[in-house]
Amino acid sequence: MRLWRSVVGKLWGTILLLVSFVLIILTILLIQFFENYHVDQIEKSLTDTGQKISGIIQAHRHDGLGEEIVFEMVDDPVGVAIAYNQNEFRYSPNISGSNIIPDYVFLNDEDLRKVFTEKTVVMKELSLTNHYGTDNRYQNFIVSGVPLRLGEDKTGAIFTFQSLGALKETSKQTANLILLAAGIAIILTTIFAFFLSTRITEPLRKMKEAAFELSKGNFDTRVPFLSHDEIGELAIAFNQMGKRLKFNMNVLRQEKEQLTNILSSMADGVMTFSRDGTILITNPPAEKFLQQWPVDTQKAHSPVPPEMADLLQQAVADEKEHTGELAVKGRYYVVIVSPLYTHDQKNVRGAVAVIRDMTEERRLDKLRIDFVANVSHELRTPIAMLQGYSEAIIDDIAGSEEERQEIIKIIYDESLRIGRLVNELLDMARMEAGHITLNFQDVDAGEFVRRITSKFQALARDNKVELASHIEQEGIMISIDPDRIEQVLTNLIDNAMRYTHEHGHIYVKLARVKNGITISVEDDGTGIPEEDLPFIFERFYKADKARTRGRAGTGLGLAIAKNIAEAHHGQLSVSSRLRAGTTFTLFLPYKKLNQSVEV
């Protein structure tokens, strides 16, 4: 069943049916032709025989030898009837039985009577159906009538006839020969058609297999071409198509990889959408953005924020670029949505959105604004006091020398305060620009911590705070800039003093870790709110003055301390709980340097 569904079966069957049809038609026509040919030959032979007999009878009409000569000359299956007149018929003795045509047939047949009446030669296929009760043609007779001239007033006829039964065997043999030839031709055609179909379809079958391999992505598949006809040219074209497909696929793969790499390496998020808002392509920053959405369960059904969905609808509707700003979980984003056109640039098939995280820029803008405001605030008070007390001296408001000296001392203290602020700002600027100079020395970390702690014991007693140091291991040598690290610890201990209530505790702890040491300043004071922890090391950050003891600082100490720690390739971190205390931890890695280093 599969053979007839294949090209081989269809081509084979088509050729076989076509040749068989032609041979059948040709066989029928040949049988008919040979049968008619034999009939024509019989008719011609009978006519010639009749004319010869007529001549013999006329030549011997006086001596009576004509009939004897004629009857000797005629053999089976030809019969002769000599009619001297319409009443006297003489038949050849070799004809008898069913092969004899009665004389009345010759006399009653309209065509045969013309031999007597019109003296013309008549040829006719005579059927004796009524006489013999059959309509088989091979029972018919071919009758040739030739007029016989016996004298001026006497006219007879020579009727030569032959049954077509003799033709039956001849036609049968001829038909058998033709059918045998047709059978041999069909067999040879079958073999040839199958061979031809196989030769034609074998390359097609290989091309089919190669096409399936191409569909699987195996573009190295080749079709062998063994001929130079159309099939060979088709195989060459197929192989060239495979090479071209491989080249194009490689180009597309490279372009896709390049586009993927570009999208993956972009700092901005990129997303493409269809017209109905379905997300098609995203890069890692865009996926990170989507992970932050939804911000609550009421909006969980939407894959993107409603503001962004509105921008998409507007971009698709008016085919223009739209820009908007989003705030998701405390982060700020700028979204630029542009329409995405089809390849013919006629219709909009979607939109592409570029998402830029502006949180850091917003933070820097806020820090810049806060910096200007804080500097202005820090300088305004001492400048106002300098201006006011200077005017008091100029106006000679002081009533006594003691008041005058007190005013001068206030002016001096405020000028020192301005000087400290300016120096700290300069230190911050140098550190952030990378121009801090460190003088590394090998110091005993335990002795270093104890020395700094002892410097604050008097201040701790005045504030009624217990200050103690805990050294986990003695003899730890570390290469640091002692002046800079002392500045860091001084700032941390001073902050702990100001944020710890009376009878509180402050602990300075030294511990060895894997790659260095840690120095922790731990207090049980007011603590820092969780929302303020990310900004604790920013410039001019100050805790709420309602929670402090004593004078407030400039807000630059922790920022400077962090820069000093990073200049030592270390780290300064903080952990705190409100009303439970705060712990600052300074990590310093081991170093082998004793010279000055500028970083």
Order of alpha helices (4+ residues) and beta strands (2+ residues): alpha-alpha-alpha-beta-beta-alpha-alpha-beta-alpha-beta-beta-alpha-alpha-beta-beta-alpha-alpha-beta-beta-beta-alpha-alpha-beta-beta-alpha-alpha-beta-beta-alpha-beta-beta-alpha-beta-beta-beta
